[in-house]
């Protein structure tokens, strides 16, 4: 039962973005302490937000850096956000985890015998 609740929580907090040159699914746990100022800066630069969630900020920061490849844009964007966070990004051929520099929101990834991936922001022992 706990696995079902966890999967529903992940799916409900998932952001999926489709662009002319890429697709990205993004899940986030944590708080961006500079979300308000980043959002204001992004909106002034032309970004249009579709939610009130600070999760969406990372996608907009990455897309601003079109002159960089995705990983370099992600790294540069992560250097702009402040707070405690764990991000999980999924592209067609890769899964990327990004944590805050202090490890306030650790991330554990595992796989159960029944094959679904289990994700949690803190270690969990499944029996």
MODELLER restraints for C-alpha pairs under 7 A, 6 or more apart:
rsr = mdl.restraints
at = mdl.atoms
rsr.add(forms.Gaussian(group=physical.xy_distance, feature=features.Distance(at['CA:10:A'], at['CA:27:A']), mean=6.85, stdev=0.5))
rsr.add(forms.Gaussian(group=physical.xy_distance, feature=features.Distance(at['CA:13:A'], at['CA:27:A']), mean=6.06, stdev=0.5))
rsr.add(forms.Gaussian(group=physical.xy_distance, feature=features.Distance(at['CA:14:A'], at['CA:25:A']), mean=6.60, stdev=0.5))
rsr.add(forms.Gaussian(group=physical.xy_distance, feature=features.Distance(at['CA:14:A'], at['CA:26:A']), mean=5.57, stdev=0.5))
rsr.add(forms.Gaussian(group=physical.xy_distance, feature=features.Distance(at['CA:14:A'], at['CA:27:A']), mean=4.73, stdev=0.5))
rsr.add(forms.Gaussian(group=physical.xy_distance, feature=features.Distance(at['CA:15:A'], at['CA:25:A']), mean=5.51, stdev=0.5))
rsr.add(forms.Gaussian(group=physical.xy_distance, feature=features.Distance(at['CA:15:A'], at['CA:26:A']), mean=5.02, stdev=0.5))
rsr.add(forms.Gaussian(group=physical.xy_distance, feature=features.Distance(at['CA:15:A'], at['CA:27:A']), mean=6.37, stdev=0.5))
rsr.add(forms.Gaussian(group=physical.xy_distance, feature=features.Distance(at['CA:16:A'], at['CA:24:A']), mean=5.83, stdev=0.5))
rsr.add(forms.Gaussian(group=physical.xy_distance, feature=features.Distance(at['CA:16:A'], at['CA:25:A']), mean=4.28, stdev=0.5))
rsr.add(forms.Gaussian(group=physical.xy_distance, feature=features.Distance(at['CA:16:A'], at['CA:26:A']), mean=6.33, stdev=0.5))
rsr.add(forms.Gaussian(group=physical.xy_distance, feature=features.Distance(at['CA:17:A'], at['CA:23:A']), mean=5.69, stdev=0.5))
rsr.add(forms.Gaussian(group=physical.xy_distance, feature=features.Distance(at['CA:17:A'], at['CA:24:A']), mean=5.30, stdev=0.5))
rsr.add(forms.Gaussian(group=physical.xy_distance, feature=features.Distance(at['CA:17:A'], at['CA:25:A']), mean=6.28, stdev=0.5))
rsr.add(forms.Gaussian(group=physical.xy_distance, feature=features.Distance(at['CA:18:A'], at['CA:24:A']), mean=6.61, stdev=0.5))
rsr.add(forms.Gaussian(group=physical.xy_distance, feature=features.Distance(at['CA:23:A'], at['CA:91:A']), mean=6.17, stdev=0.5))
rsr.add(forms.Gaussian(group=physical.xy_distance, feature=features.Distance(at['CA:24:A'], at['CA:89:A']), mean=6.62, stdev=0.5))
rsr.add(forms.Gaussian(group=physical.xy_distance, feature=features.Distance(at['CA:24:A'], at['CA:90:A']), mean=5.70, stdev=0.5))
rsr.add(forms.Gaussian(group=physical.xy_distance, feature=features.Distance(at['CA:24:A'], at['CA:91:A']), mean=5.09, stdev=0.5))
rsr.add(forms.Gaussian(group=physical.xy_distance, feature=features.Distance(at['CA:25:A'], at['CA:89:A']), mean=5.61, stdev=0.5))
rsr.add(forms.Gaussian(group=physical.xy_distance, feature=features.Distance(at['CA:25:A'], at['CA:90:A']), mean=5.01, stdev=0.5))
rsr.add(forms.Gaussian(group=physical.xy_distance, feature=features.Distance(at['CA:25:A'], at['CA:91:A']), mean=6.66, stdev=0.5))
rsr.add(forms.Gaussian(group=physical.xy_distance, feature=features.Distance(at['CA:26:A'], at['CA:87:A']), mean=6.98, stdev=0.5))
rsr.add(forms.Gaussian(group=physical.xy_distance, feature=features.Distance(at['CA:26:A'], at['CA:88:A']), mean=5.69, stdev=0.5))
rsr.add(forms.Gaussian(group=physical.xy_distance, feature=features.Distance(at['CA:26:A'], at['CA:89:A']), mean=4.54, stdev=0.5))
rsr.add(forms.Gaussian(group=physical.xy_distance, feature=features.Distance(at['CA:26:A'], at['CA:90:A']), mean=6.44, stdev=0.5))
rsr.add(forms.Gaussian(group=physical.xy_distance, feature=features.Distance(at['CA:27:A'], at['CA:87:A']), mean=5.76, stdev=0.5))
rsr.add(forms.Gaussian(group=physical.xy_distance, feature=features.Distance(at['CA:27:A'], at['CA:88:A']), mean=5.14, stdev=0.5))
rsr.add(forms.Gaussian(group=physical.xy_distance, feature=features.Distance(at['CA:27:A'], at['CA:89:A']), mean=6.54, stdev=0.5))
rsr.add(forms.Gaussian(group=physical.xy_distance, feature=features.Distance(at['CA:28:A'], at['CA:55:A']), mean=5.94, stdev=0.5))
rsr.add(forms.Gaussian(group=physical.xy_distance, feature=features.Distance(at['CA:28:A'], at['CA:85:A']), mean=6.92, stdev=0.5))
rsr.add(forms.Gaussian(group=physical.xy_distance, feature=features.Distance(at['CA:28:A'], at['CA:86:A']), mean=5.70, stdev=0.5))
rsr.add(forms.Gaussian(group=physical.xy_distance, feature=features.Distance(at['CA:28:A'], at['CA:87:A']), mean=4.50, stdev=0.5))
rsr.add(forms.Gaussian(group=physical.xy_distance, feature=features.Distance(at['CA:28:A'], at['CA:88:A']), mean=6.35, stdev=0.5))
rsr.add(forms.Gaussian(group=physical.xy_distance, feature=features.Distance(at['CA:29:A'], at['CA:85:A']), mean=5.58, stdev=0.5))
rsr.add(forms.Gaussian(group=physical.xy_distance, feature=features.Distance(at['CA:29:A'], at['CA:86:A']), mean=5.28, stdev=0.5))
rsr.add(forms.Gaussian(group=physical.xy_distance, feature=features.Distance(at['CA:29:A'], at['CA:87:A']), mean=6.60, stdev=0.5))
rsr.add(forms.Gaussian(group=physical.xy_distance, feature=features.Distance(at['CA:29:A'], at['CA:121:A']), mean=6.92, stdev=0.5))
rsr.add(forms.Gaussian(group=physical.xy_distance, feature=features.Distance(at['CA:30:A'], at['CA:84:A']), mean=5.41, stdev=0.5))
rsr.add(forms.Gaussian(group=physical.xy_distance, feature=features.Distance(at['CA:30:A'], at['CA:85:A']), mean=4.18, stdev=0.5))
rsr.add(forms.Gaussian(group=physical.xy_distance, feature=features.Distance(at['CA:30:A'], at['CA:86:A']), mean=6.41, stdev=0.5))
rsr.add(forms.Gaussian(group=physical.xy_distance, feature=features.Distance(at['CA:30:A'], at['CA:105:A']), mean=6.60, stdev=0.5))
rsr.add(forms.Gaussian(group=physical.xy_distance, feature=features.Distance(at['CA:31:A'], at['CA:83:A']), mean=5.81, stdev=0.5))
rsr.add(forms.Gaussian(group=physical.xy_distance, feature=features.Distance(at['CA:31:A'], at['CA:84:A']), mean=5.67, stdev=0.5))
rsr.add(forms.Gaussian(group=physical.xy_distance, feature=features.Distance(at['CA:31:A'], at['CA:85:A']), mean=6.06, stdev=0.5))
rsr.add(forms.Gaussian(group=physical.xy_distance, feature=features.Distance(at['CA:32:A'], at['CA:54:A']), mean=6.64, stdev=0.5))
rsr.add(forms.Gaussian(group=physical.xy_distance, feature=features.Distance(at['CA:32:A'], at['CA:81:A']), mean=6.41, stdev=0.5))
rsr.add(forms.Gaussian(group=physical.xy_distance, feature=features.Distance(at['CA:32:A'], at['CA:82:A']), mean=5.50, stdev=0.5))
rsr.add(forms.Gaussian(group=physical.xy_distance, feature=features.Distance(at['CA:32:A'], at['CA:83:A']), mean=4.69, stdev=0.5))
rsr.add(forms.Gaussian(group=physical.xy_distance, feature=features.Distance(at['CA:32:A'], at['CA:84:A']), mean=6.63, stdev=0.5))
rsr.add(forms.Gaussian(group=physical.xy_distance, feature=features.Distance(at['CA:33:A'], at['CA:82:A']), mean=5.58, stdev=0.5))
rsr.add(forms.Gaussian(group=physical.xy_distance, feature=features.Distance(at['CA:33:A'], at['CA:83:A']), mean=5.00, stdev=0.5))
rsr.add(forms.Gaussian(group=physical.xy_distance, feature=features.Distance(at['CA:34:A'], at['CA:81:A']), mean=6.54, stdev=0.5))
rsr.add(forms.Gaussian(group=physical.xy_distance, feature=features.Distance(at['CA:34:A'], at['CA:82:A']), mean=5.81, stdev=0.5))
rsr.add(forms.Gaussian(group=physical.xy_distance, feature=features.Distance(at['CA:35:A'], at['CA:54:A']), mean=5.89, stdev=0.5))
rsr.add(forms.Gaussian(group=physical.xy_distance, feature=features.Distance(at['CA:39:A'], at['CA:57:A']), mean=6.50, stdev=0.5))
rsr.add(forms.Gaussian(group=physical.xy_distance, feature=features.Distance(at['CA:47:A'], at['CA:60:A']), mean=6.77, stdev=0.5))
rsr.add(forms.Gaussian(group=physical.xy_distance, feature=features.Distance(at['CA:58:A'], at['CA:77:A']), mean=6.74, stdev=0.5))
rsr.add(forms.Gaussian(group=physical.xy_distance, feature=features.Distance(at['CA:61:A'], at['CA:77:A']), mean=5.56, stdev=0.5))
rsr.add(forms.Gaussian(group=physical.xy_distance, feature=features.Distance(at['CA:62:A'], at['CA:73:A']), mean=5.24, stdev=0.5))
rsr.add(forms.Gaussian(group=physical.xy_distance, feature=features.Distance(at['CA:62:A'], at['CA:74:A']), mean=5.61, stdev=0.5))
rsr.add(forms.Gaussian(group=physical.xy_distance, feature=features.Distance(at['CA:62:A'], at['CA:77:A']), mean=5.84, stdev=0.5))
rsr.add(forms.Gaussian(group=physical.xy_distance, feature=features.Distance(at['CA:65:A'], at['CA:73:A']), mean=5.63, stdev=0.5))
rsr.add(forms.Gaussian(group=physical.xy_distance, feature=features.Distance(at['CA:84:A'], at['CA:100:A']), mean=5.56, stdev=0.5))
rsr.add(forms.Gaussian(group=physical.xy_distance, feature=features.Distance(at['CA:84:A'], at['CA:104:A']), mean=5.13, stdev=0.5))
rsr.add(forms.Gaussian(group=physical.xy_distance, feature=features.Distance(at['CA:84:A'], at['CA:105:A']), mean=5.84, stdev=0.5))
rsr.add(forms.Gaussian(group=physical.xy_distance, feature=features.Distance(at['CA:85:A'], at['CA:99:A']), mean=5.83, stdev=0.5))
rsr.add(forms.Gaussian(group=physical.xy_distance, feature=features.Distance(at['CA:85:A'], at['CA:100:A']), mean=5.27, stdev=0.5))
rsr.add(forms.Gaussian(group=physical.xy_distance, feature=features.Distance(at['CA:85:A'], at['CA:104:A']), mean=6.80, stdev=0.5))
rsr.add(forms.Gaussian(group=physical.xy_distance, feature=features.Distance(at['CA:85:A'], at['CA:105:A']), mean=5.20, stdev=0.5))
rsr.add(forms.Gaussian(group=physical.xy_distance, feature=features.Distance(at['CA:86:A'], at['CA:98:A']), mean=5.76, stdev=0.5))
rsr.add(forms.Gaussian(group=physical.xy_distance, feature=features.Distance(at['CA:86:A'], at['CA:99:A']), mean=4.50, stdev=0.5))
rsr.add(forms.Gaussian(group=physical.xy_distance, feature=features.Distance(at['CA:86:A'], at['CA:100:A']), mean=6.47, stdev=0.5))
rsr.add(forms.Gaussian(group=physical.xy_distance, feature=features.Distance(at['CA:86:A'], at['CA:105:A']), mean=5.48, stdev=0.5))
rsr.add(forms.Gaussian(group=physical.xy_distance, feature=features.Distance(at['CA:86:A'], at['CA:106:A']), mean=6.61, stdev=0.5))
rsr.add(forms.Gaussian(group=physical.xy_distance, feature=features.Distance(at['CA:86:A'], at['CA:107:A']), mean=6.45, stdev=0.5))
rsr.add(forms.Gaussian(group=physical.xy_distance, feature=features.Distance(at['CA:87:A'], at['CA:97:A']), mean=5.75, stdev=0.5))
rsr.add(forms.Gaussian(group=physical.xy_distance, feature=features.Distance(at['CA:87:A'], at['CA:98:A']), mean=5.02, stdev=0.5))
rsr.add(forms.Gaussian(group=physical.xy_distance, feature=features.Distance(at['CA:87:A'], at['CA:99:A']), mean=6.32, stdev=0.5))
rsr.add(forms.Gaussian(group=physical.xy_distance, feature=features.Distance(at['CA:88:A'], at['CA:96:A']), mean=5.73, stdev=0.5))
rsr.add(forms.Gaussian(group=physical.xy_distance, feature=features.Distance(at['CA:88:A'], at['CA:97:A']), mean=4.61, stdev=0.5))
rsr.add(forms.Gaussian(group=physical.xy_distance, feature=features.Distance(at['CA:88:A'], at['CA:98:A']), mean=6.40, stdev=0.5))
rsr.add(forms.Gaussian(group=physical.xy_distance, feature=features.Distance(at['CA:89:A'], at['CA:95:A']), mean=5.81, stdev=0.5))
rsr.add(forms.Gaussian(group=physical.xy_distance, feature=features.Distance(at['CA:89:A'], at['CA:96:A']), mean=5.02, stdev=0.5))
rsr.add(forms.Gaussian(group=physical.xy_distance, feature=features.Distance(at['CA:89:A'], at['CA:97:A']), mean=6.40, stdev=0.5))
rsr.add(forms.Gaussian(group=physical.xy_distance, feature=features.Distance(at['CA:90:A'], at['CA:96:A']), mean=6.33, stdev=0.5))
rsr.add(forms.Gaussian(group=physical.xy_distance, feature=features.Distance(at['CA:99:A'], at['CA:105:A']), mean=6.84, stdev=0.5))
rsr.add(forms.Gaussian(group=physical.xy_distance, feature=features.Distance(at['CA:99:A'], at['CA:106:A']), mean=6.83, stdev=0.5))
rsr.add(forms.Gaussian(group=physical.xy_distance, feature=features.Distance(at['CA:105:A'], at['CA:121:A']), mean=6.05, stdev=0.5))
rsr.add(forms.Gaussian(group=physical.xy_distance, feature=features.Distance(at['CA:106:A'], at['CA:121:A']), mean=5.59, stdev=0.5))
rsr.add(forms.Gaussian(group=physical.xy_distance, feature=features.Distance(at['CA:106:A'], at['CA:122:A']), mean=5.75, stdev=0.5))
rsr.add(forms.Gaussian(group=physical.xy_distance, feature=features.Distance(at['CA:107:A'], at['CA:120:A']), mean=6.13, stdev=0.5))
rsr.add(forms.Gaussian(group=physical.xy_distance, feature=features.Distance(at['CA:107:A'], at['CA:121:A']), mean=4.66, stdev=0.5))
rsr.add(forms.Gaussian(group=physical.xy_distance, feature=features.Distance(at['CA:107:A'], at['CA:122:A']), mean=5.90, stdev=0.5))
rsr.add(forms.Gaussian(group=physical.xy_distance, feature=features.Distance(at['CA:108:A'], at['CA:119:A']), mean=6.10, stdev=0.5))
rsr.add(forms.Gaussian(group=physical.xy_distance, feature=features.Distance(at['CA:108:A'], at['CA:120:A']), mean=5.72, stdev=0.5))
rsr.add(forms.Gaussian(group=physical.xy_distance, feature=features.Distance(at['CA:108:A'], at['CA:121:A']), mean=6.42, stdev=0.5))
rsr.add(forms.Gaussian(group=physical.xy_distance, feature=features.Distance(at['CA:108:A'], at['CA:122:A']), mean=6.36, stdev=0.5))
rsr.add(forms.Gaussian(group=physical.xy_distance, feature=features.Distance(at['CA:108:A'], at['CA:123:A']), mean=5.85, stdev=0.5))
rsr.add(forms.Gaussian(group=physical.xy_distance, feature=features.Distance(at['CA:109:A'], at['CA:118:A']), mean=6.06, stdev=0.5))
rsr.add(forms.Gaussian(group=physical.xy_distance, feature=features.Distance(at['CA:109:A'], at['CA:119:A']), mean=5.05, stdev=0.5))
rsr.add(forms.Gaussian(group=physical.xy_distance, feature=features.Distance(at['CA:109:A'], at['CA:120:A']), mean=6.98, stdev=0.5))
rsr.add(forms.Gaussian(group=physical.xy_distance, feature=features.Distance(at['CA:110:A'], at['CA:117:A']), mean=6.07, stdev=0.5))
rsr.add(forms.Gaussian(group=physical.xy_distance, feature=features.Distance(at['CA:110:A'], at['CA:118:A']), mean=5.44, stdev=0.5))
rsr.add(forms.Gaussian(group=physical.xy_distance, feature=features.Distance(at['CA:110:A'], at['CA:119:A']), mean=6.81, stdev=0.5))
rsr.add(forms.Gaussian(group=physical.xy_distance, feature=features.Distance(at['CA:111:A'], at['CA:117:A']), mean=4.78, stdev=0.5))
rsr.add(forms.Gaussian(group=physical.xy_distance, feature=features.Distance(at['CA:111:A'], at['CA:118:A']), mean=5.82, stdev=0.5))
